[in-house]
Amino acid sequence: MNTTSSDGTCEVAIGELGSPMFFGPSTITIKVSWDTDSNVIGAENVTEIKTDLHNDGKSLDSDNFTVTWHGNIPTVTTHGEEQSDQSYTFNWK
């Protein structure tokens, strides 16, 4: 799942690493990239975290994530059937 801020300077990519084992958690990555200078290729700031999502062994889909934007600062909230919602706010400055 990918989403981009309204000004196009920040992108959030959420992915699953492998698949859950039996009814175990899924390991996910949340990668946030900011384009810090549109005139320079590769001028970006990247933050990536890995975390577990407890979703009763099911594969992940878009219902497991909500991304809200405050300008180009994203907050990613994960939703799993066997856990409370977890929120992560990313700000590169």
Secondary structure, 3 states (H helix, E strand, C coil): CEEECCCCCEEEEEEEECCCCCCCCEEEEEEEEEECCCCCCCCEEEEEEEEEECCCCCCCCHHHEEEEEECCEEEEEECCCCCCCEEEECCCC
